[in-house]
Amino acid sequence: MTGWDDNAGSETRPIGDVLDGLGIRATVNEGELVAGALVLLKVIDEDGDTRLSLAHSDGLGWIERAGMLRVAETLETTSTLGLAGD
């Protein structure tokens, strides 16, 4: 990993096709509304350098984003330990 990049110096664009291409799926039941999204991307550039990039949907405040990251970290940690399902 060579760096952290919050989309610095890059043109931003919709990434739905990128997420689809990676096979990203989520369970959203009928009647539920997805109110926001936070996406952490591992990006490999033309030189083979790797960076992380963070993107979020409009309307998410920093405290919501921080909370979502913390919950995701907790879920990932507990599922890795076999204490919770994916």
SERO-4910 file (N, C-alpha, C, O; in steps of 0.05 Angstrom, whole numbers):
BEGIN
 pado doro    nc1    nc2    nc3   cac1   cac2   cac3    cc1    cc2    cc3    oc1    oc2    oc3
  Met    A     17    -23      0      0      0      0     18     24      0     36     27     17
  Thr    A     14     42    -19     32     65    -20     19     91    -11     33    111     -7
  Gly    A     -7     92     -7    -18    117      2    -48    117      6    -62     98     -2
  Trp    A    -57    138     18    -85    143     23    -93    167      6    -78    186      5
  Asp    A   -115    165     -8   -123    187    -26   -153    190    -24   -168    171    -31
  Asp    A   -162    213    -16   -191    219    -16   -199    232    -42   -209    254    -43
  Asn    A   -194    217    -64   -200    226    -91   -183    250   -100   -191    265   -118
  Ala    A   -161    255    -87   -144    279    -93   -132    276   -121   -121    256   -128
  Gly    A   -134    298   -136   -122    299   -162   -135    281   -183   -123    278   -205
  Ser    A   -157    270   -178   -171    252   -197   -198    263   -204   -211    277   -188
  Glu    A   -207    257   -228   -234    264   -236   -253    244   -223   -249    220   -225
  Thr    A   -274    255   -210   -294    237   -198   -315    231   -219   -321    247   -237
  Arg    A   -326    207   -216   -347    198   -234   -364    178   -220   -355    167   -199
  Pro    A   -388    172   -229   -405    151   -217   -390    124   -218   -376    119   -238
  Ile    A   -393    108   -197   -378     83   -196   -396     58   -195   -387     36   -188
  Gly    A   -422     62   -201   -440     39   -200   -431     16   -217   -433     -7   -209
  Asp    A   -422     22   -241   -412      1   -259   -387    -13   -248   -384    -37   -252
  Val    A   -370      2   -235   -346    -10   -223   -354    -30   -201   -344    -52   -199
  Leu    A   -373    -21   -183   -382    -39   -162   -396    -63   -173   -392    -85   -163
  Asp    A   -413    -60   -194   -426    -82   -207   -405   -102   -218   -408   -126   -215
  Gly    A   -384    -91   -231   -363   -108   -242   -348   -124   -221   -337   -145   -228
  Leu    A   -347   -113   -197   -333   -128   -175   -351   -148   -162   -342   -163   -144
  Gly    A   -376   -149   -170   -395   -168   -158   -406   -160   -131   -414   -177   -115
  Ile    A   -406   -134   -126   -416   -124   -100   -446   -128    -99   -460   -120   -117
  Arg    A   -455   -141    -78   -484   -146    -73   -491   -138    -45   -474   -139    -27
  Ala    A   -516   -130    -41   -526   -124    -14   -554   -133    -12   -569   -135    -32
  Thr    A   -563   -139     12   -590   -147     17   -606   -122     25   -602   -110     46
  Val    A   -625   -116      8   -644    -94     13   -672   -105      9   -679   -113    -14
  Asn    A   -687   -106     30   -714   -118     28   -734    -99     17   -730    -74     17
  Glu    A   -756   -109      6   -778    -93     -4   -787    -74     17   -792    -82     40
  Gly    A   -791    -49     10   -800    -29     29   -778    -14     43   -783      6     56
  Glu    A   -753    -25     41   -731    -11     54   -719      9     35   -721      6     10
  Leu    A   -707     30     46   -695     52     30   -666     54     37   -659     57     61
  Val    A   -649     53     17   -620     58     22   -617     88     24   -621    102      4
  Ala    A   -609     97     48   -608    126     53   -580    138     49   -577    162     49
  Gly    A   -560    121     46   -533    131     43   -514    108     38   -520     85     44
  Ala    A   -490    115     28   -470     95     23   -442    107     27   -437    130     22
  Leu    A   -425     90     37   -397     97     41   -381     74     28   -385     51     34
  Val    A   -363     82      9   -349     61     -6   -319     66     -3   -308     87     -8
  Leu    A   -305     45      6   -276     45      8   -265     29    -15   -271      5    -18
  Leu    A   -249     41    -32   -238     29    -56   -208     24    -53   -193     41    -44
  Lys    A   -200      0    -61   -171     -5    -65   -165     -2    -94   -177    -16   -111
  Val    A   -148     17   -101   -143     25   -129   -114     19   -135    -96     27   -120
  Ile    A   -109      6   -158    -82      1   -167    -78     18   -192    -92     15   -212
  Asp    A    -58     36   -192    -53     54   -214    -36     40   -236    -28     17   -233
  Glu    A    -31     55   -257    -16     44   -280     12     35   -273     23     17   -286
  Asp    A     24     47   -252     51     40   -243     51     16   -224     72      7   -215
  Gly    A     27      6   -217     25    -16   -198     24     -7   -169     23    -24   -151
  Asp    A     24     19   -165     21     30   -137     -8     27   -128    -27     30   -144
  Thr    A    -11     21   -103    -38     17    -91    -45     40    -73    -28     50    -58
  Arg    A    -70     49    -74    -79     70    -56   -108     63    -47   -121     47    -60
  Leu    A   -116     75    -26   -144     73    -17   -158     99    -24   -146    120    -21
  Ser    A   -183     97    -32   -199    120    -38   -226    117    -25   -238     95    -25
  Leu    A   -236    138    -12   -262    137      2   -282    155    -12   -276    178    -18
  Ala    A   -305    144    -18   -327    159    -30   -352    156    -14   -356    135     -1
  His    A   -370    175    -15   -395    173      0   -417    187    -16   -412    205    -33
  Ser    A   -441    180     -9   -464    192    -23   -469    220    -12   -462    226     11
  Asp    A   -482    236    -28   -489    263    -20   -507    262      4   -523    244      8
  Gly    A   -503    282     22   -521    284     45   -511    271     70   -523    275     91
  Leu    A   -490    254     68   -479    242     92   -460    261    106   -441    269     93
  Gly    A   -466    268    130   -448    285    146   -424    269    156   -424    244    155
  Trp    A   -404    283    165   -379    269    174   -385    251    197   -372    230    199
  Ile    A   -403    258    215   -408    241    238   -422    215    230   -417    193    241
  Glu    A   -440    217    210   -452    192    199   -431    175    185   -431    150    189
  Arg    A   -414    187    170   -393    172    156   -374    158    177   -367    135    173
  Ala    A   -366    173    197   -349    161    218   -363    138    232   -351    117    237
  Gly    A   -389    142    238   -404    120    251   -407     96    233   -404     73    242
  Met    A   -412    100    207   -414     78    189   -388     62    186   -388     38    185
  Leu    A   -366     77    186   -340     64    185   -335     47    210   -324     25    208
  Arg    A   -342     58    233   -338     44    258   -355     18    259   -345     -3    267
  Val    A   -380     20    251   -398     -3    251   -387    -24    231   -387    -48    237
  Ala    A   -378    -15    207   -367    -34    188   -342    -48    199   -339    -72    195
  Glu    A   -325    -33    212   -301    -45    224   -309    -66    245   -297    -88    246
  Thr    A   -329    -59    262   -338    -78    282   -350   -103    269   -344   -126    278
  Leu    A   -367   -100    249   -379   -123    235   -358   -140    222   -359   -165    224
  Glu    A   -339   -128    209   -317   -143    196   -300   -158    216   -293   -181    211
  Thr    A   -294   -145    238   -278   -158    259   -292   -182    271   -280   -203    275
  Thr    A   -317   -178    278   -332   -200    290   -338   -222    271   -338   -246    279
  Ser    A   -342   -216    245   -347   -237    226   -321   -253    220   -322   -277    215
  Thr    A   -299   -239    221   -273   -252    217   -268   -272    240   -255   -293    236
  Leu    A   -277   -265    264   -273   -283    287   -294   -305    288   -292   -322    305
  Gly    A   -313   -304    269   -333   -325    269   -356   -320    289   -371   -338    295
  Leu    A   -358   -295    299   -378   -289    319   -404   -279    307   -425   -279    320
  Ala    A   -403   -271    282   -427   -260    268   -425   -268    239   -404   -273    228
  Gly    A   -449   -270    226   -449   -277    198   -445   -253    181   -449   -230    189
  Asp    A   -439   -258    155   -435   -236    136   -462   -226    128   -464   -207    111
***
